[in-house]
């Protein structure tokens, strides 16, 4: 993914999640919503935004790579 210098706010990330959640594994989408209820660092928000960006058009292999990165953020959520 290309480097981006734009800081994405918590609301932007939540909107991106909503726009892509039908393409995400259900469990991961639910955990991401829970994760984003708390205030997160700008670095985390930017990373998550770009993992979700154009998720729907990513190849299956690319989606799996992104899923693994997203799962690391939500690993502690039951």
PyMOL Python script that loads the backbone (N, CA, C, O; Angstrom):
from pymol import cmd

cmd.read_pdbstr("""\
ATOM      1  N   UNK A   1       0.834  -1.173   0.000  1.00  0.00           N
ATOM      2  CA  UNK A   1       0.000   0.000   0.000  1.00  0.00           C
ATOM      3  C   UNK A   1       0.881   1.238   0.000  1.00  0.00           C
ATOM      4  O   UNK A   1       1.950   1.271   0.609  1.00  0.00           O
ATOM      5  N   UNK A   2       0.408   2.231  -0.686  1.00  0.00           N
ATOM      6  CA  UNK A   2       1.177   3.463  -0.815  1.00  0.00           C
ATOM      7  C   UNK A   2       1.168   4.237   0.500  1.00  0.00           C
ATOM      8  O   UNK A   2       0.226   4.143   1.286  1.00  0.00           O
ATOM      9  N   UNK A   3       2.214   4.989   0.717  1.00  0.00           N
ATOM     10  CA  UNK A   3       2.328   5.809   1.909  1.00  0.00           C
ATOM     11  C   UNK A   3       1.375   7.000   1.787  1.00  0.00           C
ATOM     12  O   UNK A   3       1.262   7.604   0.721  1.00  0.00           O
ATOM     13  N   UNK A   4       0.697   7.328   2.875  1.00  0.00           N
ATOM     14  CA  UNK A   4      -0.262   8.430   2.877  1.00  0.00           C
ATOM     15  C   UNK A   4       0.077   9.354   4.031  1.00  0.00           C
ATOM     16  O   UNK A   4       0.387   8.899   5.132  1.00  0.00           O
ATOM     17  N   UNK A   5       0.019  10.647   3.778  1.00  0.00           N
ATOM     18  CA  UNK A   5       0.352  11.621   4.811  1.00  0.00           C
ATOM     19  C   UNK A   5      -0.882  12.238   5.470  1.00  0.00           C
ATOM     20  O   UNK A   5      -0.761  13.170   6.264  1.00  0.00           O
ATOM     21  N   UNK A   6      -2.058  11.726   5.147  1.00  0.00           N
ATOM     22  CA  UNK A   6      -3.300  12.252   5.720  1.00  0.00           C
ATOM     23  C   UNK A   6      -3.608  11.521   7.023  1.00  0.00           C
ATOM     24  O   UNK A   6      -3.556  10.293   7.091  1.00  0.00           O
ATOM     25  N   UNK A   7      -3.928  12.296   8.054  1.00  0.00           N
ATOM     26  CA  UNK A   7      -4.363  11.695   9.312  1.00  0.00           C
ATOM     27  C   UNK A   7      -5.869  11.459   9.239  1.00  0.00           C
ATOM     28  O   UNK A   7      -6.638  12.373   8.942  1.00  0.00           O
ATOM     29  N   UNK A   8      -6.275  10.237   9.511  1.00  0.00           N
ATOM     30  CA  UNK A   8      -7.680   9.857   9.452  1.00  0.00           C
ATOM     31  C   UNK A   8      -8.244   9.820  10.871  1.00  0.00           C
ATOM     32  O   UNK A   8      -7.706   9.155  11.755  1.00  0.00           O
ATOM     33  N   UNK A   9      -9.328  10.543  11.062  1.00  0.00           N
ATOM     34  CA  UNK A   9      -9.959  10.610  12.377  1.00  0.00           C
ATOM     35  C   UNK A   9     -10.724   9.342  12.710  1.00  0.00           C
ATOM     36  O   UNK A   9     -10.984   8.508  11.843  1.00  0.00           O
ATOM     37  N   UNK A  10     -11.079   9.211  13.980  1.00  0.00           N
ATOM     38  CA  UNK A  10     -11.805   8.035  14.451  1.00  0.00           C
ATOM     39  C   UNK A  10     -13.111   7.862  13.675  1.00  0.00           C
ATOM     40  O   UNK A  10     -13.457   6.743  13.297  1.00  0.00           O
ATOM     41  N   UNK A  11     -13.838   8.950  13.434  1.00  0.00           N
ATOM     42  CA  UNK A  11     -15.098   8.859  12.691  1.00  0.00           C
ATOM     43  C   UNK A  11     -14.865   8.411  11.251  1.00  0.00           C
ATOM     44  O   UNK A  11     -15.656   7.640  10.708  1.00  0.00           O
ATOM     45  N   UNK A  12     -13.785   8.886  10.627  1.00  0.00           N
ATOM     46  CA  UNK A  12     -13.460   8.467   9.251  1.00  0.00           C
ATOM     47  C   UNK A  12     -13.205   6.963   9.195  1.00  0.00           C
ATOM     48  O   UNK A  12     -13.643   6.282   8.268  1.00  0.00           O
ATOM     49  N   UNK A  13     -12.501   6.464  10.184  1.00  0.00           N
ATOM     50  CA  UNK A  13     -12.177   5.040  10.224  1.00  0.00           C
ATOM     51  C   UNK A  13     -13.448   4.217  10.447  1.00  0.00           C
ATOM     52  O   UNK A  13     -13.627   3.164   9.835  1.00  0.00           O
ATOM     53  N   UNK A  14     -14.321   4.699  11.319  1.00  0.00           N
ATOM     54  CA  UNK A  14     -15.589   4.001  11.556  1.00  0.00           C
ATOM     55  C   UNK A  14     -16.438   3.968  10.286  1.00  0.00           C
ATOM     56  O   UNK A  14     -17.046   2.945   9.969  1.00  0.00           O
ATOM     57  N   UNK A  15     -16.479   5.081   9.565  1.00  0.00           N
ATOM     58  CA  UNK A  15     -17.240   5.135   8.302  1.00  0.00           C
ATOM     59  C   UNK A  15     -16.646   4.174   7.276  1.00  0.00           C
ATOM     60  O   UNK A  15     -17.378   3.506   6.546  1.00  0.00           O
ATOM     61  N   UNK A  16     -15.327   4.110   7.224  1.00  0.00           N
ATOM     62  CA  UNK A  16     -14.671   3.196   6.283  1.00  0.00           C
ATOM     63  C   UNK A  16     -14.991   1.755   6.660  1.00  0.00           C
ATOM     64  O   UNK A  16     -15.242   0.926   5.785  1.00  0.00           O
ATOM     65  N   UNK A  17     -14.984   1.453   7.944  1.00  0.00           N
ATOM     66  CA  UNK A  17     -15.333   0.116   8.401  1.00  0.00           C
ATOM     67  C   UNK A  17     -16.764  -0.232   7.979  1.00  0.00           C
ATOM     68  O   UNK A  17     -17.010  -1.323   7.466  1.00  0.00           O
ATOM     69  N   UNK A  18     -17.685   0.672   8.191  1.00  0.00           N
ATOM     70  CA  UNK A  18     -19.077   0.430   7.811  1.00  0.00           C
ATOM     71  C   UNK A  18     -19.199   0.184   6.312  1.00  0.00           C
ATOM     72  O   UNK A  18     -19.960  -0.684   5.883  1.00  0.00           O
ATOM     73  N   UNK A  19     -18.458   0.940   5.520  1.00  0.00           N
ATOM     74  CA  UNK A  19     -18.545   0.792   4.061  1.00  0.00           C
ATOM     75  C   UNK A  19     -17.943  -0.522   3.558  1.00  0.00           C
ATOM     76  O   UNK A  19     -18.268  -0.975   2.461  1.00  0.00           O
ATOM     77  N   UNK A  20     -17.071  -1.129   4.353  1.00  0.00           N
ATOM     78  CA  UNK A  20     -16.377  -2.342   3.913  1.00  0.00           C
ATOM     79  C   UNK A  20     -16.785  -3.588   4.700  1.00  0.00           C
ATOM     80  O   UNK A  20     -16.366  -4.693   4.354  1.00  0.00           O
ATOM     81  N   UNK A  21     -17.591  -3.432   5.747  1.00  0.00           N
ATOM     82  CA  UNK A  21     -17.840  -4.557   6.646  1.00  0.00           C
ATOM     83  C   UNK A  21     -18.530  -5.742   5.978  1.00  0.00           C
ATOM     84  O   UNK A  21     -18.342  -6.876   6.420  1.00  0.00           O
ATOM     85  N   UNK A  22     -19.311  -5.525   4.947  1.00  0.00           N
ATOM     86  CA  UNK A  22     -19.960  -6.671   4.289  1.00  0.00           C
ATOM     87  C   UNK A  22     -18.953  -7.577   3.588  1.00  0.00           C
ATOM     88  O   UNK A  22     -19.267  -8.723   3.267  1.00  0.00           O
ATOM     89  N   UNK A  23     -17.751  -7.072   3.351  1.00  0.00           N
ATOM     90  CA  UNK A  23     -16.705  -7.848   2.688  1.00  0.00           C
ATOM     91  C   UNK A  23     -15.746  -8.502   3.683  1.00  0.00           C
ATOM     92  O   UNK A  23     -15.001  -9.415   3.328  1.00  0.00           O
ATOM     93  N   UNK A  24     -15.770  -8.032   4.924  1.00  0.00           N
ATOM     94  CA  UNK A  24     -14.907  -8.574   5.970  1.00  0.00           C
ATOM     95  C   UNK A  24     -15.518  -9.840   6.561  1.00  0.00           C
ATOM     96  O   UNK A  24     -16.737 -10.012   6.524  1.00  0.00           O
ATOM     97  N   UNK A  25     -14.685 -10.730   7.106  1.00  0.00           N
ATOM     98  CA  UNK A  25     -15.244 -11.850   7.878  1.00  0.00           C
ATOM     99  C   UNK A  25     -16.092 -11.276   9.020  1.00  0.00           C
ATOM    100  O   UNK A  25     -15.694 -10.304   9.662  1.00  0.00           O
ATOM    101  N   UNK A  26     -17.253 -11.875   9.269  1.00  0.00           N
ATOM    102  CA  UNK A  26     -18.194 -11.331  10.256  1.00  0.00           C
ATOM    103  C   UNK A  26     -17.559 -11.087  11.617  1.00  0.00           C
ATOM    104  O   UNK A  26     -17.726 -10.014  12.198  1.00  0.00           O
ATOM    105  N   UNK A  27     -16.834 -12.071  12.128  1.00  0.00           N
ATOM    106  CA  UNK A  27     -16.232 -11.950  13.450  1.00  0.00           C
ATOM    107  C   UNK A  27     -15.257 -10.772  13.506  1.00  0.00           C
ATOM    108  O   UNK A  27     -15.208 -10.048  14.500  1.00  0.00           O
ATOM    109  N   UNK A  28     -14.492 -10.588  12.448  1.00  0.00           N
ATOM    110  CA  UNK A  28     -13.519  -9.502  12.404  1.00  0.00           C
ATOM    111  C   UNK A  28     -14.227  -8.150  12.367  1.00  0.00           C
ATOM    112  O   UNK A  28     -13.800  -7.211  13.040  1.00  0.00           O
ATOM    113  N   UNK A  29     -15.283  -8.044  11.603  1.00  0.00           N
ATOM    114  CA  UNK A  29     -16.043  -6.787  11.527  1.00  0.00           C
ATOM    115  C   UNK A  29     -16.602  -6.419  12.899  1.00  0.00           C
ATOM    116  O   UNK A  29     -16.511  -5.264  13.316  1.00  0.00           O
ATOM    117  N   UNK A  30     -17.176  -7.390  13.600  1.00  0.00           N
ATOM    118  CA  UNK A  30     -17.741  -7.145  14.934  1.00  0.00           C
ATOM    119  C   UNK A  30     -16.643  -6.678  15.890  1.00  0.00           C
ATOM    120  O   UNK A  30     -16.831  -5.708  16.625  1.00  0.00           O
ATOM    121  N   UNK A  31     -15.522  -7.349  15.882  1.00  0.00           N
ATOM    122  CA  UNK A  31     -14.422  -6.986  16.784  1.00  0.00           C
ATOM    123  C   UNK A  31     -13.852  -5.613  16.449  1.00  0.00           C
ATOM    124  O   UNK A  31     -13.459  -4.869  17.347  1.00  0.00           O
ATOM    125  N   UNK A  32     -13.806  -5.275  15.170  1.00  0.00           N
ATOM    126  CA  UNK A  32     -13.307  -3.950  14.782  1.00  0.00           C
ATOM    127  C   UNK A  32     -14.233  -2.856  15.307  1.00  0.00           C
ATOM    128  O   UNK A  32     -13.758  -1.813  15.757  1.00  0.00           O
ATOM    129  N   UNK A  33     -15.538  -3.075  15.255  1.00  0.00           N
ATOM    130  CA  UNK A  33     -16.483  -2.090  15.801  1.00  0.00           C
ATOM    131  C   UNK A  33     -16.245  -1.906  17.299  1.00  0.00           C
ATOM    132  O   UNK A  33     -16.251  -0.780  17.796  1.00  0.00           O
ATOM    133  N   UNK A  34     -16.037  -2.994  18.009  1.00  0.00           N
ATOM    134  CA  UNK A  34     -15.767  -2.923  19.448  1.00  0.00           C
ATOM    135  C   UNK A  34     -14.448  -2.178  19.689  1.00  0.00           C
ATOM    136  O   UNK A  34     -14.366  -1.310  20.558  1.00  0.00           O
ATOM    137  N   UNK A  35     -13.439  -2.522  18.924  1.00  0.00           N
ATOM    138  CA  UNK A  35     -12.111  -1.914  19.067  1.00  0.00           C
ATOM    139  C   UNK A  35     -12.175  -0.403  18.870  1.00  0.00           C
ATOM    140  O   UNK A  35     -11.503   0.350  19.576  1.00  0.00           O
ATOM    141  N   UNK A  36     -12.975   0.032  17.919  1.00  0.00           N
ATOM    142  CA  UNK A  36     -13.037   1.458  17.597  1.00  0.00           C
ATOM    143  C   UNK A  36     -13.956   2.261  18.520  1.00  0.00           C
ATOM    144  O   UNK A  36     -14.123   3.466  18.334  1.00  0.00           O
ATOM    145  N   UNK A  37     -14.547   1.601  19.508  1.00  0.00           N
ATOM    146  CA  UNK A  37     -15.341   2.338  20.500  1.00  0.00           C
ATOM    147  C   UNK A  37     -14.440   3.133  21.432  1.00  0.00           C
ATOM    148  O   UNK A  37     -14.858   4.150  21.986  1.00  0.00           O
ATOM    149  N   UNK A  38     -13.205   2.672  21.608  1.00  0.00           N
ATOM    150  CA  UNK A  38     -12.240   3.370  22.454  1.00  0.00           C
ATOM    151  C   UNK A  38     -11.383   4.300  21.604  1.00  0.00           C
ATOM    152  O   UNK A  38     -11.221   4.089  20.402  1.00  0.00           O
ATOM    153  N   UNK A  39     -10.844   5.320  22.238  1.00  0.00           N
ATOM    154  CA  UNK A  39      -9.951   6.251  21.553  1.00  0.00           C
ATOM    155  C   UNK A  39      -8.669   5.503  21.185  1.00  0.00           C
ATOM    156  O   UNK A  39      -8.087   4.801  22.012  1.00  0.00           O
ATOM    157  N   UNK A  40      -8.248   5.661  19.952  1.00  0.00           N
ATOM    158  CA  UNK A  40      -7.044   4.985  19.452  1.00  0.00           C
ATOM    159  C   UNK A  40      -6.029   6.010  18.970  1.00  0.00           C
ATOM    160  O   UNK A  40      -6.382   7.144  18.646  1.00  0.00           O
ATOM    161  N   UNK A  41      -4.771   5.603  18.926  1.00  0.00           N
ATOM    162  CA  UNK A  41      -3.708   6.513  18.492  1.00  0.00           C
ATOM    163  C   UNK A  41      -3.868   6.840  17.006  1.00  0.00           C
ATOM    164  O   UNK A  41      -4.475   6.087  16.244  1.00  0.00           O
ATOM    165  N   UNK A  42      -3.310   7.975  16.626  1.00  0.00           N
ATOM    166  CA  UNK A  42      -3.383   8.391  15.228  1.00  0.00           C
ATOM    167  C   UNK A  42      -2.725   7.360  14.323  1.00  0.00           C
ATOM    168  O   UNK A  42      -3.219   7.083  13.230  1.00  0.00           O
ATOM    169  N   UNK A  43      -1.625   6.800  14.771  1.00  0.00           N
ATOM    170  CA  UNK A  43      -0.917   5.782  13.987  1.00  0.00           C
ATOM    171  C   UNK A  43      -1.808   4.561  13.734  1.00  0.00           C
ATOM    172  O   UNK A  43      -1.866   4.044  12.618  1.00  0.00           O
ATOM    173  N   UNK A  44      -2.493   4.112  14.775  1.00  0.00           N
ATOM    174  CA  UNK A  44      -3.401   2.971  14.637  1.00  0.00           C
ATOM    175  C   UNK A  44      -4.543   3.304  13.682  1.00  0.00           C
ATOM    176  O   UNK A  44      -4.878   2.510  12.803  1.00  0.00           O
ATOM    177  N   UNK A  45      -5.136   4.474  13.859  1.00  0.00           N
ATOM    178  CA  UNK A  45      -6.255   4.872  13.005  1.00  0.00           C
ATOM    179  C   UNK A  45      -5.844   4.925  11.536  1.00  0.00           C
ATOM    180  O   UNK A  45      -6.563   4.441  10.662  1.00  0.00           O
ATOM    181  N   UNK A  46      -4.697   5.510  11.279  1.00  0.00           N
ATOM    182  CA  UNK A  46      -4.223   5.590   9.889  1.00  0.00           C
ATOM    183  C   UNK A  46      -3.988   4.201   9.315  1.00  0.00           C
ATOM    184  O   UNK A  46      -4.365   3.926   8.176  1.00  0.00           O
ATOM    185  N   UNK A  47      -3.371   3.333  10.093  1.00  0.00           N
ATOM    186  CA  UNK A  47      -3.084   1.979   9.619  1.00  0.00           C
ATOM    187  C   UNK A  47      -4.376   1.218   9.336  1.00  0.00           C
ATOM    188  O   UNK A  47      -4.509   0.593   8.284  1.00  0.00           O
ATOM    189  N   UNK A  48      -5.314   1.267  10.254  1.00  0.00           N
ATOM    190  CA  UNK A  48      -6.583   0.561  10.072  1.00  0.00           C
ATOM    191  C   UNK A  48      -7.336   1.112   8.869  1.00  0.00           C
ATOM    192  O   UNK A  48      -7.896   0.349   8.081  1.00  0.00           O
ATOM    193  N   UNK A  49      -7.353   2.438   8.724  1.00  0.00           N
ATOM    194  CA  UNK A  49      -8.036   3.039   7.580  1.00  0.00           C
ATOM    195  C   UNK A  49      -7.491   2.475   6.275  1.00  0.00           C
ATOM    196  O   UNK A  49      -8.257   2.117   5.380  1.00  0.00           O
ATOM    197  N   UNK A  50      -6.171   2.397   6.167  1.00  0.00           N
ATOM    198  CA  UNK A  50      -5.570   1.927   4.914  1.00  0.00           C
ATOM    199  C   UNK A  50      -5.713   0.416   4.719  1.00  0.00           C
ATOM    200  O   UNK A  50      -5.715  -0.061   3.585  1.00  0.00           O
ATOM    201  N   UNK A  51      -5.831  -0.326   5.795  1.00  0.00           N
ATOM    202  CA  UNK A  51      -6.118  -1.758   5.663  1.00  0.00           C
ATOM    203  C   UNK A  51      -7.546  -1.970   5.159  1.00  0.00           C
ATOM    204  O   UNK A  51      -7.821  -2.934   4.444  1.00  0.00           O
ATOM    205  N   UNK A  52      -8.440  -1.075   5.530  1.00  0.00           N
ATOM    206  CA  UNK A  52      -9.837  -1.182   5.089  1.00  0.00           C
ATOM    207  C   UNK A  52     -10.081  -0.554   3.721  1.00  0.00           C
ATOM    208  O   UNK A  52     -11.012  -0.938   3.013  1.00  0.00           O
ATOM    209  N   UNK A  53      -9.245   0.407   3.355  1.00  0.00           N
ATOM    210  CA  UNK A  53      -9.429   1.121   2.088  1.00  0.00           C
ATOM    211  C   UNK A  53      -9.347   0.149   0.900  1.00  0.00           C
ATOM    212  O   UNK A  53      -8.388  -0.610   0.760  1.00  0.00           O
ATOM    213  N   UNK A  54     -10.362   0.197   0.071  1.00  0.00           N
ATOM    214  CA  UNK A  54     -10.458  -0.647  -1.127  1.00  0.00           C
ATOM    215  C   UNK A  54     -10.354  -2.136  -0.799  1.00  0.00           C
ATOM    216  O   UNK A  54      -9.924  -2.934  -1.632  1.00  0.00           O
ATOM    217  N   UNK A  55     -10.748  -2.497   0.407  1.00  0.00           N
ATOM    218  CA  UNK A  55     -10.744  -3.902   0.817  1.00  0.00           C
ATOM    219  C   UNK A  55     -11.589  -4.730  -0.139  1.00  0.00           C
ATOM    220  O   UNK A  55     -11.228  -5.852  -0.492  1.00  0.00           O
ATOM    221  N   UNK A  56     -12.719  -4.162  -0.554  1.00  0.00           N
ATOM    222  CA  UNK A  56     -13.656  -4.879  -1.423  1.00  0.00           C
ATOM    223  C   UNK A  56     -13.065  -5.227  -2.782  1.00  0.00           C
ATOM    224  O   UNK A  56     -13.518  -6.179  -3.417  1.00  0.00           O
ATOM    225  N   UNK A  57     -12.078  -4.489  -3.240  1.00  0.00           N
ATOM    226  CA  UNK A  57     -11.481  -4.756  -4.553  1.00  0.00           C
ATOM    227  C   UNK A  57     -10.159  -5.521  -4.464  1.00  0.00           C
ATOM    228  O   UNK A  57      -9.554  -5.847  -5.485  1.00  0.00           O
ATOM    229  N   UNK A  58      -9.719  -5.802  -3.245  1.00  0.00           N
ATOM    230  CA  UNK A  58      -8.454  -6.524  -3.052  1.00  0.00           C
ATOM    231  C   UNK A  58      -8.625  -7.998  -3.426  1.00  0.00           C
ATOM    232  O   UNK A  58      -9.716  -8.559  -3.328  1.00  0.00           O
ATOM    233  N   UNK A  59      -7.529  -8.600  -3.851  1.00  0.00           N
ATOM    234  CA  UNK A  59      -7.538 -10.033  -4.158  1.00  0.00           C
ATOM    235  C   UNK A  59      -7.747 -10.819  -2.867  1.00  0.00           C
ATOM    236  O   UNK A  59      -7.581 -10.281  -1.773  1.00  0.00           O
ATOM    237  N   UNK A  60      -8.106 -12.077  -2.996  1.00  0.00           N
ATOM    238  CA  UNK A  60      -8.313 -12.932  -1.821  1.00  0.00           C
ATOM    239  C   UNK A  60      -7.033 -13.007  -0.982  1.00  0.00           C
ATOM    240  O   UNK A  60      -7.086 -12.966   0.247  1.00  0.00           O
ATOM    241  N   UNK A  61      -5.902 -13.116  -1.646  1.00  0.00           N
ATOM    242  CA  UNK A  61      -4.614 -13.179  -0.943  1.00  0.00           C
ATOM    243  C   UNK A  61      -4.355 -11.876  -0.177  1.00  0.00           C
ATOM    244  O   UNK A  61      -3.931 -11.904   0.978  1.00  0.00           O
ATOM    245  N   UNK A  62      -4.610 -10.751  -0.820  1.00  0.00           N
ATOM    246  CA  UNK A  62      -4.415  -9.445  -0.183  1.00  0.00           C
ATOM    247  C   UNK A  62      -5.370  -9.279   0.995  1.00  0.00           C
ATOM    248  O   UNK A  62      -4.985  -8.729   2.027  1.00  0.00           O
ATOM    249  N   UNK A  63      -6.604  -9.744   0.855  1.00  0.00           N
ATOM    250  CA  UNK A  63      -7.566  -9.656   1.958  1.00  0.00           C
ATOM    251  C   UNK A  63      -7.083 -10.448   3.167  1.00  0.00           C
ATOM    252  O   UNK A  63      -7.204  -9.989   4.303  1.00  0.00           O
ATOM    253  N   UNK A  64      -6.537 -11.633   2.925  1.00  0.00           N
ATOM    254  CA  UNK A  64      -6.037 -12.451   4.036  1.00  0.00           C
ATOM    255  C   UNK A  64      -4.891 -11.754   4.759  1.00  0.00           C
ATOM    256  O   UNK A  64      -4.813 -11.796   5.987  1.00  0.00           O
ATOM    257  N   UNK A  65      -4.004 -11.115   4.005  1.00  0.00           N
ATOM    258  CA  UNK A  65      -2.900 -10.378   4.619  1.00  0.00           C
ATOM    259  C   UNK A  65      -3.441  -9.232   5.476  1.00  0.00           C
ATOM    260  O   UNK A  65      -2.974  -9.002   6.591  1.00  0.00           O
ATOM    261  N   UNK A  66      -4.422  -8.525   4.944  1.00  0.00           N
ATOM    262  CA  UNK A  66      -5.023  -7.418   5.693  1.00  0.00           C
ATOM    263  C   UNK A  66      -5.764  -7.939   6.923  1.00  0.00           C
ATOM    264  O   UNK A  66      -5.693  -7.340   7.996  1.00  0.00           O
ATOM    265  N   UNK A  67      -6.474  -9.056   6.762  1.00  0.00           N
ATOM    266  CA  UNK A  67      -7.196  -9.639   7.898  1.00  0.00           C
ATOM    267  C   UNK A  67      -6.245  -9.964   9.034  1.00  0.00           C
ATOM    268  O   UNK A  67      -6.550  -9.700  10.197  1.00  0.00           O
ATOM    269  N   UNK A  68      -5.105 -10.531   8.710  1.00  0.00           N
ATOM    270  CA  UNK A  68      -4.123 -10.879   9.752  1.00  0.00           C
ATOM    271  C   UNK A  68      -3.653  -9.633  10.491  1.00  0.00           C
ATOM    272  O   UNK A  68      -3.508  -9.654  11.714  1.00  0.00           O
ATOM    273  N   UNK A  69      -3.415  -8.557   9.765  1.00  0.00           N
ATOM    274  CA  UNK A  69      -2.979  -7.307  10.396  1.00  0.00           C
ATOM    275  C   UNK A  69      -4.094  -6.732  11.267  1.00  0.00           C
ATOM    276  O   UNK A  69      -3.835  -6.250  12.370  1.00  0.00           O
ATOM    277  N   UNK A  70      -5.331  -6.780  10.777  1.00  0.00           N
ATOM    278  CA  UNK A  70      -6.466  -6.281  11.565  1.00  0.00           C
ATOM    279  C   UNK A  70      -6.685  -7.139  12.805  1.00  0.00           C
ATOM    280  O   UNK A  70      -7.019  -6.620  13.870  1.00  0.00           O
ATOM    281  N   UNK A  71      -6.497  -8.449  12.669  1.00  0.00           N
ATOM    282  CA  UNK A  71      -6.678  -9.353  13.823  1.00  0.00           C
ATOM    283  C   UNK A  71      -5.697  -9.038  14.941  1.00  0.00           C
ATOM    284  O   UNK A  71      -6.012  -9.243  16.114  1.00  0.00           O
ATOM    285  N   UNK A  72      -4.525  -8.549  14.601  1.00  0.00           N
ATOM    286  CA  UNK A  72      -3.548  -8.193  15.636  1.00  0.00           C
ATOM    287  C   UNK A  72      -4.072  -7.053  16.506  1.00  0.00           C
ATOM    288  O   UNK A  72      -3.792  -7.005  17.704  1.00  0.00           O
ATOM    289  N   UNK A  73      -4.823  -6.144  15.910  1.00  0.00           N
ATOM    290  CA  UNK A  73      -5.395  -5.033  16.680  1.00  0.00           C
ATOM    291  C   UNK A  73      -6.474  -5.521  17.645  1.00  0.00           C
ATOM    292  O   UNK A  73      -6.594  -5.009  18.758  1.00  0.00           O
ATOM    293  N   UNK A  74      -7.245  -6.497  17.223  1.00  0.00           N
ATOM    294  CA  UNK A  74      -8.406  -6.933  18.014  1.00  0.00           C
ATOM    295  C   UNK A  74      -8.158  -8.235  18.766  1.00  0.00           C
ATOM    296  O   UNK A  74      -9.105  -8.841  19.267  1.00  0.00           O
ATOM    297  N   UNK A  75      -6.935  -8.667  18.854  1.00  0.00           N
ATOM    298  CA  UNK A  75      -6.594  -9.972  19.428  1.00  0.00           C
ATOM    299  C   UNK A  75      -7.104 -10.145  20.856  1.00  0.00           C
ATOM    300  O   UNK A  75      -7.407 -11.266  21.266  1.00  0.00           O
ATOM    301  N   UNK A  76      -7.204  -9.072  21.611  1.00  0.00           N
ATOM    302  CA  UNK A  76      -7.589  -9.184  23.020  1.00  0.00           C
ATOM    303  C   UNK A  76      -9.103  -9.117  23.239  1.00  0.00           C
ATOM    304  O   UNK A  76      -9.581  -9.282  24.362  1.00  0.00           O
ATOM    305  N   UNK A  77      -9.850  -8.875  22.165  1.00  0.00           N
ATOM    306  CA  UNK A  77     -11.311  -8.770  22.287  1.00  0.00           C
ATOM    307  C   UNK A  77     -11.919 -10.162  22.199  1.00  0.00           C
ATOM    308  O   UNK A  77     -11.640 -10.914  21.265  1.00  0.00           O
ATOM    309  N   UNK A  78     -12.743 -10.494  23.169  1.00  0.00           N
ATOM    310  CA  UNK A  78     -13.355 -11.835  23.202  1.00  0.00           C
ATOM    311  C   UNK A  78     -14.583 -11.904  22.355  1.00  0.00           C
ATOM    312  O   UNK A  78     -15.217 -12.956  22.272  1.00  0.00           O
TER     313      UNK A  78
END
""", "prot")
cmd.dss("prot")
cmd.show_as("cartoon", "prot")
cmd.util.cbc("prot")
cmd.orient("prot")
